[in-house]
Amino acid sequence: MGFTPLDGVVMGTRSGAVDPSAVTYVAKKLGLTPDQMSDYLNKKSGLLGVSGVGSDNREVQKAADEGDERAKLVSSMLCYEIKKYIGSYAAAMNGMDAILFTGGIGENSWEVRKGVCDDMEFFGIKIDEELNKNTRGKLMKISTPDSKVEVWIVPTNEELLIARDTLAIVEANK
């Protein structure tokens, strides 16, 4: 059984963990067709919907750093949602050995990594603040030597994965 730990997390243009009843309620309230509702959830929600700034975390973080309250709120919400998933998966897996930050935000946002790991010492999670703040986009262990749970930045090559998947589909359809 496969899973993506961050499914449903408020990120980018994704709407986050949404009650299905809310979708139909909003669609009816705003008079949206299913296609319009899909566009609303996938392109106007998430970071953009809450911050009003944009769907790129770099823009949102810049606005938060400049004091924008909505940007601060969505940044806090993002870290909170990720923490919830870490806690729920730790319970489901009877513990954890490591946390991996990957993808655009995970690889490049020291603020999100810090926000997620803050107040997680009860799990044995401790990060080296300097390593975290000064590492972007490269494979690096950022947890302290005494951390019971290793914390890593793991770069991903999304373009390569897309190319491999495309090749596999083309080969399968020959």
CYANA upper distance limits for C-alpha pairs under 8 A (distance plus 0.5 A):
  5 PRO  CA     85 TYR  CA      7.16
  5 PRO  CA     86 ILE  CA      8.36
  5 PRO  CA     89 TYR  CA      8.20
  6 LEU  CA     82 ILE  CA      7.41
  6 LEU  CA     85 TYR  CA      7.47
  8 GLY  CA     14 ARG  CA      8.29
  8 GLY  CA     15 SER  CA      8.03
  8 GLY  CA     16 GLY  CA      5.08
  8 GLY  CA     17 ALA  CA      4.96
  8 GLY  CA     18 VAL  CA      8.14
  9 VAL  CA     14 ARG  CA      8.26
  9 VAL  CA     15 SER  CA      8.41
  9 VAL  CA     16 GLY  CA      5.17
  9 VAL  CA     17 ALA  CA      6.55
  9 VAL  CA     78 LEU  CA      7.54
  9 VAL  CA     81 GLU  CA      6.31
  9 VAL  CA     82 ILE  CA      7.06
 10 VAL  CA     14 ARG  CA      6.48
 10 VAL  CA     15 SER  CA      6.39
 10 VAL  CA     16 GLY  CA      4.42
 10 VAL  CA     17 ALA  CA      7.53
 10 VAL  CA     46 GLY  CA      5.62
 10 VAL  CA     47 LEU  CA      7.27
 10 VAL  CA     77 MET  CA      8.06
 10 VAL  CA     78 LEU  CA      6.22
 10 VAL  CA     81 GLU  CA      7.58
 11 MET  CA     15 SER  CA      8.01
 11 MET  CA     16 GLY  CA      7.43
 11 MET  CA     46 GLY  CA      6.16
 11 MET  CA     47 LEU  CA      6.43
 11 MET  CA     55 SER  CA      8.33
 11 MET  CA     78 LEU  CA      7.35
 12 GLY  CA     46 GLY  CA      6.36
 12 GLY  CA     47 LEU  CA      5.82
 12 GLY  CA     48 LEU  CA      7.70
 12 GLY  CA     55 SER  CA      5.13
 12 GLY  CA     56 ASP  CA      6.43
 12 GLY  CA     57 ASN  CA      7.34
 13 THR  CA     41 LEU  CA      8.18
 13 THR  CA     42 ASN  CA      6.03
 13 THR  CA     43 LYS  CA      5.62
 13 THR  CA     44 LYS  CA      6.84
 13 THR  CA     45 SER  CA      6.06
 13 THR  CA     46 GLY  CA      5.43
 13 THR  CA     47 LEU  CA      6.64
 13 THR  CA     48 LEU  CA      6.93
 13 THR  CA     49 GLY  CA      8.49
 13 THR  CA     55 SER  CA      5.90
 14 ARG  CA     41 LEU  CA      7.15
 14 ARG  CA     42 ASN  CA      5.73
 14 ARG  CA     43 LYS  CA      7.63
 14 ARG  CA     45 SER  CA      6.57
 14 ARG  CA     46 GLY  CA      5.41
 14 ARG  CA     47 LEU  CA      8.20
 15 SER  CA     41 LEU  CA      5.78
 15 SER  CA     42 ASN  CA      6.79
 15 SER  CA     45 SER  CA      5.30
 15 SER  CA     46 GLY  CA      4.94
 16 GLY  CA     46 GLY  CA      6.62
 18 VAL  CA     22 ALA  CA      7.44
 18 VAL  CA     23 VAL  CA      8.01
 19 ASP  CA     23 VAL  CA      7.53
 20 PRO  CA     24 THR  CA      7.45
 21 SER  CA     25 TYR  CA      6.67
 22 ALA  CA     26 VAL  CA      6.48
 23 VAL  CA     27 ALA  CA      6.60
 23 VAL  CA     37 MET  CA      8.22
 24 THR  CA     28 LYS  CA      6.59
 25 TYR  CA     29 LYS  CA      6.51
 26 VAL  CA     30 LEU  CA      6.42
 26 VAL  CA     32 LEU  CA      8.50
 27 ALA  CA     31 GLY  CA      6.13
 27 ALA  CA     32 LEU  CA      5.24
 27 ALA  CA     33 THR  CA      7.42
 27 ALA  CA     34 PRO  CA      8.09
 27 ALA  CA     37 MET  CA      6.52
 28 LYS  CA     32 LEU  CA      6.92
 32 LEU  CA     36 GLN  CA      5.94
 32 LEU  CA     37 MET  CA      6.19
 33 THR  CA     37 MET  CA      6.56
 34 PRO  CA     38 SER  CA      6.61
 35 ASP  CA     39 ASP  CA      6.76
 36 GLN  CA     40 TYR  CA      6.58
 37 MET  CA     41 LEU  CA      6.63
 38 SER  CA     42 ASN  CA      6.42
 39 ASP  CA     43 LYS  CA      5.95
 39 ASP  CA     44 LYS  CA      7.61
 40 TYR  CA     44 LYS  CA      5.47
 40 TYR  CA     45 SER  CA      7.01
 41 LEU  CA     45 SER  CA      5.73
 41 LEU  CA     46 GLY  CA      8.41
 44 LYS  CA     48 LEU  CA      6.52
 44 LYS  CA     49 GLY  CA      5.90
 45 SER  CA     49 GLY  CA      4.52
 45 SER  CA     50 VAL  CA      7.48
 46 GLY  CA     50 VAL  CA      6.81
 46 GLY  CA     55 SER  CA      7.72
 47 LEU  CA     51 SER  CA      6.26
 47 LEU  CA     52 GLY  CA      8.22
 47 LEU  CA     53 VAL  CA      8.40
 47 LEU  CA     54 GLY  CA      7.00
 47 LEU  CA     55 SER  CA      5.54
 47 LEU  CA     56 ASP  CA      7.93
 47 LEU  CA     57 ASN  CA      7.80
 47 LEU  CA     60 VAL  CA      7.95
 47 LEU  CA     74 VAL  CA      6.74
 48 LEU  CA     52 GLY  CA      5.62
 48 LEU  CA     53 VAL  CA      6.33
 48 LEU  CA     54 GLY  CA      4.88
 48 LEU  CA     55 SER  CA      5.06
 48 LEU  CA     56 ASP  CA      8.45
 49 GLY  CA     54 GLY  CA      8.46
 50 VAL  CA     70 ARG  CA      6.97
 50 VAL  CA     71 ALA  CA      7.98
 50 VAL  CA     73 LEU  CA      8.27
 50 VAL  CA     74 VAL  CA      6.44
 51 SER  CA     60 VAL  CA      7.42
 51 SER  CA     70 ARG  CA      5.19
 51 SER  CA     71 ALA  CA      5.12
 51 SER  CA     72 LYS  CA      8.46
 51 SER  CA     73 LEU  CA      7.96
 51 SER  CA     74 VAL  CA      6.49
 52 GLY  CA     70 ARG  CA      7.81
 52 GLY  CA     71 ALA  CA      8.22
 53 VAL  CA     59 GLU  CA      7.41
 53 VAL  CA     60 VAL  CA      6.60
 53 VAL  CA     63 ALA  CA      7.99
 53 VAL  CA     71 ALA  CA      7.71
 54 GLY  CA     59 GLU  CA      6.94
 54 GLY  CA     60 VAL  CA      6.97
 55 SER  CA     59 GLU  CA      8.20
 55 SER  CA     60 VAL  CA      7.99
 56 ASP  CA     60 VAL  CA      6.99
 57 ASN  CA     61 GLN  CA      6.36
 57 ASN  CA    105 ILE  CA      7.41
 58 ARG  CA     62 LYS  CA      6.63
 58 ARG  CA    109 SER  CA      8.43
 59 GLU  CA     63 ALA  CA      6.76
 60 VAL  CA     64 ALA  CA      6.63
 60 VAL  CA     71 ALA  CA      5.94
 60 VAL  CA     75 SER  CA      8.06
 61 GLN  CA     65 ASP  CA      6.55
 61 GLN  CA     71 ALA  CA      7.36
 61 GLN  CA     72 LYS  CA      8.16
 61 GLN  CA     75 SER  CA      7.70
 62 LYS  CA     66 GLU  CA      6.77
 63 ALA  CA     67 GLY  CA      6.93
 63 ALA  CA     68 ASP  CA      5.84
 63 ALA  CA     71 ALA  CA      6.46
 63 ALA  CA     72 LYS  CA      8.35
 64 ALA  CA     68 ASP  CA      5.42
 64 ALA  CA     69 GLU  CA      7.23
 64 ALA  CA     70 ARG  CA      8.19
 64 ALA  CA     71 ALA  CA      5.29
 64 ALA  CA     72 LYS  CA      5.21
 64 ALA  CA     75 SER  CA      8.22
 65 ASP  CA     72 LYS  CA      8.41
 67 GLY  CA     72 LYS  CA      7.91
 68 ASP  CA     72 LYS  CA      6.77
 69 GLU  CA     73 LEU  CA      6.60
 70 ARG  CA     74 VAL  CA      6.77
 71 ALA  CA     75 SER  CA      6.66
 72 LYS  CA     76 SER  CA      6.68
 73 LEU  CA     77 MET  CA      6.61
 74 VAL  CA     78 LEU  CA      6.53
 75 SER  CA     79 CYS  CA      6.98
 75 SER  CA    112 VAL  CA      7.98
 76 SER  CA     80 TYR  CA      6.63
 76 SER  CA    115 GLY  CA      7.98
 77 MET  CA     81 GLU  CA      6.58
 78 LEU  CA     82 ILE  CA      6.82
 78 LEU  CA    112 VAL  CA      8.31
 79 CYS  CA     83 LYS  CA      6.63
 79 CYS  CA    112 VAL  CA      6.66
 79 CYS  CA    115 GLY  CA      6.07
 79 CYS  CA    116 VAL  CA      5.37
 80 TYR  CA     84 LYS  CA      6.77
 80 TYR  CA    116 VAL  CA      7.44
 81 GLU  CA     85 TYR  CA      6.98
 82 ILE  CA     86 ILE  CA      6.77
 82 ILE  CA    116 VAL  CA      7.10
 83 LYS  CA     87 GLY  CA      6.67
 83 LYS  CA    116 VAL  CA      6.25
 83 LYS  CA    117 CYS  CA      8.34
 84 LYS  CA     88 SER  CA      6.61
 85 TYR  CA     89 TYR  CA      6.45
 86 ILE  CA     90 ALA  CA      6.44
 87 GLY  CA     91 ALA  CA      6.75
 88 SER  CA     92 ALA  CA      6.68
 89 TYR  CA     93 MET  CA      6.37
 90 ALA  CA     94 ASN  CA      6.25
 90 ALA  CA     95 GLY  CA      5.10
 90 ALA  CA     96 MET  CA      6.05
 91 ALA  CA     95 GLY  CA      6.69
 96 MET  CA    149 VAL  CA      7.29
 97 ASP  CA    148 LYS  CA      8.03
 97 ASP  CA    149 VAL  CA      5.59
 97 ASP  CA    150 GLU  CA      6.82
 98 ALA  CA    149 VAL  CA      5.54
 98 ALA  CA    150 GLU  CA      4.94
 98 ALA  CA    151 VAL  CA      6.07
 98 ALA  CA    152 TRP  CA      7.89
 99 ILE  CA    149 VAL  CA      7.70
 99 ILE  CA    150 GLU  CA      6.81
 99 ILE  CA    151 VAL  CA      5.33
 99 ILE  CA    152 TRP  CA      6.77
100 LEU  CA    151 VAL  CA      6.48
100 LEU  CA    152 TRP  CA      5.35
100 LEU  CA    153 ILE  CA      6.36
100 LEU  CA    154 VAL  CA      6.83
101 PHE  CA    106 GLY  CA      4.79
101 PHE  CA    107 GLU  CA      6.50
101 PHE  CA    113 ARG  CA      7.88
101 PHE  CA    151 VAL  CA      8.24
101 PHE  CA    152 TRP  CA      6.61
101 PHE  CA    153 ILE  CA      5.34
101 PHE  CA    154 VAL  CA      6.47
102 THR  CA    106 GLY  CA      4.84
102 THR  CA    107 GLU  CA      5.42
102 THR  CA    153 ILE  CA      6.56
102 THR  CA    154 VAL  CA      5.56
102 THR  CA    155 PRO  CA      6.12
102 THR  CA    156 THR  CA      6.88
103 GLY  CA    107 GLU  CA      6.16
103 GLY  CA    155 PRO  CA      7.18
103 GLY  CA    156 THR  CA      6.46
103 GLY  CA    158 GLU  CA      8.46
104 GLY  CA    108 ASN  CA      6.49
104 GLY  CA    109 SER  CA      8.41
105 ILE  CA    109 SER  CA      5.72
105 ILE  CA    112 VAL  CA      7.92
106 GLY  CA    110 TRP  CA      8.45
106 GLY  CA    112 VAL  CA      7.83
106 GLY  CA    113 ARG  CA      7.28
106 GLY  CA    153 ILE  CA      7.50
107 GLU  CA    136 ARG  CA      6.23
107 GLU  CA    137 GLY  CA      5.28
107 GLU  CA    138 LYS  CA      7.83
107 GLU  CA    153 ILE  CA      6.25
107 GLU  CA    154 VAL  CA      7.14
107 GLU  CA    155 PRO  CA      6.54
108 ASN  CA    135 THR  CA      8.22
108 ASN  CA    136 ARG  CA      5.27
108 ASN  CA    137 GLY  CA      6.23
109 SER  CA    113 ARG  CA      6.98
109 SER  CA    136 ARG  CA      7.97
110 TRP  CA    114 LYS  CA      6.50
110 TRP  CA    132 ASN  CA      6.24
110 TRP  CA    133 LYS  CA      5.68
110 TRP  CA    134 ASN  CA      8.32
110 TRP  CA    135 THR  CA      8.15
110 TRP  CA    136 ARG  CA      8.21
111 GLU  CA    115 GLY  CA      6.48
111 GLU  CA    133 LYS  CA      8.19
112 VAL  CA    116 VAL  CA      6.50
113 ARG  CA    117 CYS  CA      6.68
113 ARG  CA    132 ASN  CA      7.99
114 LYS  CA    118 ASP  CA      6.35
114 LYS  CA    127 ILE  CA      8.34
114 LYS  CA    129 GLU  CA      8.20
114 LYS  CA    132 ASN  CA      7.93
116 VAL  CA    120 MET  CA      8.37
117 CYS  CA    121 GLU  CA      8.42
117 CYS  CA    125 ILE  CA      7.22
117 CYS  CA    126 LYS  CA      7.68
117 CYS  CA    127 ILE  CA      7.70
120 MET  CA    124 GLY  CA      7.47
120 MET  CA    125 ILE  CA      6.11
120 MET  CA    126 LYS  CA      8.09
121 GLU  CA    125 ILE  CA      5.35
121 GLU  CA    126 LYS  CA      6.64
123 PHE  CA    148 LYS  CA      8.12
123 PHE  CA    149 VAL  CA      7.95
124 GLY  CA    147 SER  CA      6.06
124 GLY  CA    148 LYS  CA      5.18
124 GLY  CA    149 VAL  CA      6.29
125 ILE  CA    143 SER  CA      7.84
125 ILE  CA    147 SER  CA      5.89
125 ILE  CA    148 LYS  CA      6.71
125 ILE  CA    149 VAL  CA      5.77
125 ILE  CA    150 GLU  CA      7.78
125 ILE  CA    151 VAL  CA      8.11
126 LYS  CA    143 SER  CA      6.04
126 LYS  CA    144 THR  CA      6.25
126 LYS  CA    146 ASP  CA      8.11
126 LYS  CA    147 SER  CA      5.54
126 LYS  CA    148 LYS  CA      8.38
126 LYS  CA    149 VAL  CA      8.15
127 ILE  CA    132 ASN  CA      7.59
127 ILE  CA    142 ILE  CA      6.11
127 ILE  CA    143 SER  CA      4.44
127 ILE  CA    144 THR  CA      5.77
127 ILE  CA    147 SER  CA      7.93
127 ILE  CA    151 VAL  CA      7.52
128 ASP  CA    132 ASN  CA      6.56
128 ASP  CA    142 ILE  CA      6.10
128 ASP  CA    143 SER  CA      5.92
128 ASP  CA    144 THR  CA      5.74
129 GLU  CA    133 LYS  CA      6.53
129 GLU  CA    142 ILE  CA      8.47
130 GLU  CA    134 ASN  CA      6.51
131 LEU  CA    135 THR  CA      6.37
131 LEU  CA    142 ILE  CA      6.16
132 ASN  CA    142 ILE  CA      6.16
135 THR  CA    140 MET  CA      7.97
136 ARG  CA    153 ILE  CA      8.47
137 GLY  CA    153 ILE  CA      7.78
137 GLY  CA    154 VAL  CA      7.94
137 GLY  CA    155 PRO  CA      6.00
138 LYS  CA    153 ILE  CA      7.17
138 LYS  CA    154 VAL  CA      7.07
138 LYS  CA    155 PRO  CA      6.15
139 LEU  CA    152 TRP  CA      7.68
139 LEU  CA    153 ILE  CA      5.88
139 LEU  CA    154 VAL  CA      5.38
139 LEU  CA    155 PRO  CA      6.49
140 MET  CA    152 TRP  CA      6.16
140 MET  CA    153 ILE  CA      5.76
140 MET  CA    154 VAL  CA      7.48
141 LYS  CA    150 GLU  CA      7.56
141 LYS  CA    151 VAL  CA      6.33
141 LYS  CA    152 TRP  CA      4.85
141 LYS  CA    153 ILE  CA      6.89
142 ILE  CA    150 GLU  CA      8.20
142 ILE  CA    151 VAL  CA      6.08
142 ILE  CA    152 TRP  CA      6.18
142 ILE  CA    153 ILE  CA      7.72
143 SER  CA    147 SER  CA      6.61
143 SER  CA    149 VAL  CA      8.14
143 SER  CA    150 GLU  CA      6.03
143 SER  CA    151 VAL  CA      5.42
143 SER  CA    152 TRP  CA      7.68
144 THR  CA    150 GLU  CA      8.49
157 ASN  CA    161 LEU  CA      7.00
158 GLU  CA    162 ILE  CA      6.67
159 GLU  CA    163 ALA  CA      6.66
160 LEU  CA    164 ARG  CA      6.64
161 LEU  CA    165 ASP  CA      6.64
162 ILE  CA    166 THR  CA      6.55
163 ALA  CA    167 LEU  CA      6.61
164 ARG  CA    168 ALA  CA      6.68
165 ASP  CA    169 ILE  CA      6.75
166 THR  CA    170 VAL  CA      6.67
167 LEU  CA    171 GLU  CA      6.50
168 ALA  CA    172 ALA  CA      6.51
169 ILE  CA    173 ASN  CA      6.73
170 VAL  CA    174 LYS  CA      6.99
